[in-house]
Amino acid sequence: MDKIKFEELISQALKKIPYHFLNKMGNIAIVSQDEPSEFQKEQLGYSSGGCILGLYEGVPQIKRGYYNRSAPDKITFFQKNIETVAGNNEQKIKEIVEETVWHEIGHHFGLNEDEIRKRIQLKKPFMEKKTINYKDFEQLDLRIAKILKAEEFEGTDKLLVLEIDLGEERRQLIAGIKQEYSPESLIGKKIVVVANLEPKEIKGKMSQGMLLAVDSSQGPVLLVPEGEVPPGSKIK
């Protein structure tokens, strides 16, 4: 595998890391080289026959205290070693790169080997989403809705009850955005909703659809149209 393609696999693997991790990774260099230098092997106590797939060099975040390091921390991926372990199978190389990304980022945050292995296992539910085709996408009825009313859902810490205008009808949505948005701040706001989601009963109230939001490190951020569009407008 050529170096450009290998580095693209690293880039793709990094994109699968949850935002709340990536958002805290400042001043860190991601590089690749064929194999570790003798100095790197000596630092880790590896013999000449050792096979290092990746290496984190720096100060783990939990050990920093006052941190004013000007040179970046570094994560290095060793291409030839990874290809050897993978038997030069491209799919296996991709899998090893993804696990090595998680492993070395875990060291950056100061996790031990057991904690890193757990993280690698837990990553799979949000990394292995099924690929859909355009016909599948067309089954989603995404529309613009206007929030007419918003109130707290009694007995809950995160939920709000919203009344929305979808152009031809009004509906009720239950949304877990109470900690980020006050009810009064939502009145009149245009949002994006999945209009053909099966209704669901939540703590005795029906939710007839679902609003869309970005999962950020500060909590959910609502998706809103950039321009003025009427309620019920279809997104495609």
C-alpha positions, 0 to 999 in steps of 0.5 A: 500500500502506498503512503498516501493511501495509508495516511488516508486510512489514518485520516478516516479512522480519526474522523470516527473518534467521537467529537468530545474526544477530538475537541480536547486533542490540542497540540498533537501531531499525527504522523506515519513512518515505515517502522520504529527507529532503534531509539523508539524501540529502546525507549519501549524496551522492545527487542529487534523482533518486536512489532510496534504498531503505533506509539504515543510520545508526550505527556498524558493529559491526566499527568500534566498539571501546569502544561506549557509544552510548546512542541506537540505531543506525537502519535506515530503509525508504523506502516510496514509493521501494520501491513505485516501483522495484517498480512497485507490484506487491505481490509485488515490494515484498515481495521488495525489502523482504526484500533491503533488510533483508539489505542494511542489516543487512549494513551494521550488521555492517560488510559491504561491498557484495560481501559483502552480495550474497553473503549475499543469495544465500545466504539463499535456501535457508533462506528459500524453504521450500515451504509444506505443507498439513495432509495433508503434515504428517500424514505426519510421525510425531513421537514422544517417545523416551527415551534409554537409552544414549549414547556417543561416536562414535569418530573424530568431533568432533560425533556421539553414538550414542544408543539410544532407547526408542520404546515398542514398540521400541528404535532407534539414532540418530546425533546431532550434539550432542556439543559441547553435551551429554555422553553421561552428561547424556542418559541418561533424557532424553525427546526428540522424534524423527521416527520415520518418517524413512528410515534412513541410514548414517553412517560405518558406523553406521545412524541410524533416525530423527532427533531435533529440536533448536532451532538457537540461537547456542549450538548445538543445544538439544534439544526436550523435553516439558514434562510426564511422557509415556511413550516412544512418545507421538505428537505432533500 
